[in-house]
Amino acid sequence: MGALFHPPAVGSGFPEPRWVPPTAPPRRPRCLLGALTAALALSLVLCVSWWVAERAQPEATSGWGNTSLGPPCASLDGTFRELRRILCPPREAEGCRLCPVGWMLGRTKCYWVSERMNSWPGSREDCGDRGAAMAMPWDKDELDSLNETLRKPTRHFWIGLSVPAPGMGWTWVNGSRPGWSR
C-alpha cells in the first residue's frame, strides 16, 4: 500500500505548501546536441559521396595504363582478366580487345581523341596525363585503320613523330627512329 501524504494544518508552524511550476530542461544543450547530430550526419553524407565518386571515376582519368602504380597494378590486371573473361565471347578471348570508357578501338590499339584543337606538344602532354602515348602507326595499313576508326577523313590528328632538335631527324615519341617498314 502506498503512503498517504497529508499537508500540514494551517498554523502548525510549517509553511503552507505552494505550487511550484515544473522546471523545463535547459534548451541550449538540446539545441547544441541537435546541431552536432546534423553536422555529423552531413559529414557522413559528404564522406560517402566523395568515396562513391572516387570509386566511380572512369579509368581513363585515373591513370589508365600507368605502370608506375606498383603493386595495385597486379590487382588491376586480375580485374582486367576477369572483365575480359566476362565480356569477350569464349572463341575470341585472345583476340578480344577492351578499351577504357570514352576511348575507341582501332584494330589492336585503343585511341583517345580530344574534342578540342591542340598543338603537337599540348597533345603529347595530354596523352601523358592519361597514361598513354601519341599514336605511333607501324605501317600504312595501321595509319589507314586509324583514319577509318576516326570515321572523319577530314579530321586531322597528331601522331607521335617529330624532329626534337634541328639536325636530329624524325624520331618517335618513344625515342626510336622510324624504320623503312613505317
Backbone hydrogen bonds, N-H to C=O, Kabsch-Sander energy under -0.5 kcal/mol:
donor,donor_aa,acceptor,acceptor_aa,energy
6,H,4,L,-0.5
12,S,9,A,-1.6
20,V,18,R,-0.5
30,R,26,P,-0.6
31,C,27,R,-2.6
32,L,28,R,-2.6
33,L,29,P,-2.5
34,G,30,R,-2.1
35,A,31,C,-2.5
36,L,32,L,-2.6
37,T,33,L,-2.2
38,A,34,G,-2.3
39,A,35,A,-2.5
40,L,36,L,-2.5
41,A,37,T,-2.4
42,L,38,A,-2.5
43,S,39,A,-2.5
44,L,40,L,-2.3
45,V,41,A,-2.3
46,L,42,L,-2.6
47,C,43,S,-2.6
48,V,44,L,-2.5
49,S,45,V,-2.5
50,W,46,L,-2.5
51,W,47,C,-2.5
52,V,48,V,-2.6
53,A,49,S,-2.5
54,E,50,W,-2.4
55,R,51,W,-2.1
56,A,52,V,-1.8
57,Q,54,E,-0.8
61,T,58,P,-1.4
62,S,58,P,-0.5
62,S,59,E,-1.1
64,W,59,E,-1.1
66,N,63,G,-2.2
67,T,65,G,-0.7
69,L,66,N,-0.9
70,G,67,T,-0.7
73,C,70,G,-2.2
74,A,71,P,-1.6
75,S,71,P,-0.8
76,L,72,P,-1.9
77,D,73,C,-3.0
78,G,74,A,-1.9
79,T,75,S,-2.2
80,F,76,L,-2.9
81,R,77,D,-2.6
82,E,78,G,-2.2
83,L,79,T,-2.6
84,R,80,F,-2.6
85,R,81,R,-2.4
86,I,82,E,-2.0
87,L,83,L,-3.4
88,C,84,R,-2.3
92,E,89,P,-1.5
93,A,90,P,-1.1
96,C,92,E,-2.1
103,W,100,P,-2.1
104,M,111,Y,-3.8
106,G,104,M,-0.5
106,G,109,K,-3.1
108,T,106,G,-0.7
109,K,106,G,-2.3
111,Y,104,M,-3.6
114,S,112,W,-0.5
123,S,119,S,-2.7
124,R,120,W,-2.4
125,E,121,P,-2.2
126,D,122,G,-2.3
127,C,123,S,-2.4
128,G,124,R,-2.3
129,D,125,E,-2.4
130,R,126,D,-0.9
130,R,127,C,-0.9
131,G,128,G,-1.7
132,A,127,C,-2.6
143,L,139,D,-1.9
144,D,140,K,-3.0
145,S,141,D,-2.3
146,L,142,E,-2.1
147,N,143,L,-2.3
148,E,144,D,-2.3
149,T,145,S,-2.6
150,L,146,L,-2.0
151,R,147,N,-1.1
152,K,147,N,-0.6
155,R,152,K,-2.3
160,G,135,A,-3.7
161,L,159,I,-1.4
162,S,171,T,-2.3
168,M,165,A,-2.3
171,T,162,S,-3.1
172,W,176,S,-3.1
173,V,160,G,-1.9
175,G,172,W,-2.5
182,R,179,G,-1.3
